[in-house]
Amino acid sequence: MKSIKSVIAFCAISMAASVTVNAAEKTPVDYVNPLVGTLSKFQLSTGNTYPAIAMPGGMNFWTPQTGRMGDGWVYTYTADKIRGFKQTHQPSPWMNDYGQFSILPTTGSPVFDENKRASWFSHKAEEARPYYYRTYLADYDVVTELAPTDRAALFRFTFPDADSAFVVVDAFDRGSHVEIIPGENKIVGYTTRNSGGVPKNFRNYFVVEFDKPFTYKAAVADGDIRKDELAFSGNHAGAIIGFPTKRGEQVHARVASSFISPEQAELNLKELGNKTFEQVKESGRDRWNEVLGRVEVGDNDLDKLRTFYSCLYRSVLFPRGFYEYDAQGQPVHYSPYNGEVRPGYMYTDTGFWDTFRALFPLVNLLYPAEAAKMQEGLVNAYEESGYLPEWASPGAWWATTPHRLLLTLISKVSEVMMWISCGMLLYMELIITSRVVRAAVWDINTIINLVMCHITWV
């Protein structure tokens, strides 16, 4: 009953906020719906998207996670439970993710298992904007909000009256580390989970800083919750911190990450500055309006406006700016090609065989300054790998240099077999008159085409 009342109250607040927005003059970002395309699954795509709560081309995205760890369909509209709020770099479900970890507020007893900790949520109590996300976790009576910058994010948790409120940090499996620093109200660590094809030193270092002291601390070692232990390194690391809360009490978590070092993650945290949650949210809104506002649509049709700006939102999320700023304010990047930290820009998570046709011309026309950085990033990619990328994405095994060569070889073999097939059919039509021989040639040609299709599919 308590949860039902909370949902009703939350929905009422959301409706009031919606009325306020509608009453005001709408800006481009108000037409964007990040949930478009999320009604997808492996068997059938209607977009294969997830709600990317991020800045245009930002290094880090955030999304509510309904899918299991490692599932490329990280958020599906038909799901009714959230396992965590995940930092993501996933360009598509087929490429999958890297640089990923999640955060989830809970109440009651400490729990880490992603299935057991998952909380029911409803789209009626959910608000998704490119620069802001909010939902109500009914199992815990907690409202979660987040607002991102390029490399950081600010969370705001509104807790109930609870003797035991917790925040879970899951660094995921395949090699991770966490450390709780009680004196600084902080959790630091790194995650390495990816799909292969990266240098051995590939890591995403993160820092999570709270504005409330911890009264409960536990490191999680491969699913085992170890109370009062402060660190763990292994296959699957995590952390749980806790404190008592009063009804309506808000706890903030400042989060940032880096592909370069723990120190750089701390530096990236400064993107939040001393801003309040509302200030971070409003800054993000202004940034999106600046980018989307490059195109003014002369139409009052609401559906067309929603469609256009939702599509433009998707268009400017990638390529991802895979670079950071050092202490001197200069752009630097971890090279996913050679594992070194190099000066200059780097961009990734884009399939050039698709995006060269329309996306890059659009970027050149609307965002020439950003296009110049991307071109510098392409030069850096070539210098660090020896090749221009075809489908750039760290952690995707077939985007690496050796596998690109293998795919090129497969493509050439397929092309040769196609010409052989065409030649056989032509020869059969012009030269061969025997029905038996023609049937044999046809069968051989069919086999060649089947093999060619299989090679191309692989």
Protein Blocks (a to p, Z undefined) as FASTA:
>chain_A
ZZmmmmmmmmmmmmmmmmmmmmpccdfklmpcfkgopaccfklcchjpacddddehiabd
cdddfbdehiablbafkbcbdfbdcddfbfbfklopahiacddddehjadfblklmpccd
dfklcccdfkbccdddfknopacdddddfkbccddddddddfbdcddddebghiiadddd
fknopacdddfbdeejiafklccddddddfbdcfbdcddeehiacehiabdcdfbgcddd
dddddehiacdddddddfkbmklmmmmmmmnmmadfklmmmmmmmmmmmmmmmpccdbfb
fklmmmmmmmmmmmmmpccdfbdddfkopacdddfknopacedjddehiafklmmmmmmm
mmmmmmmmlmmmmmmmmmmmmmmnopacfbgcehiaklpmklmmmmmmmmmmmmmmmmmm
mmmmmmmmmmmmbfklmmmmmmmmmmmmmmmmmmmmZZ
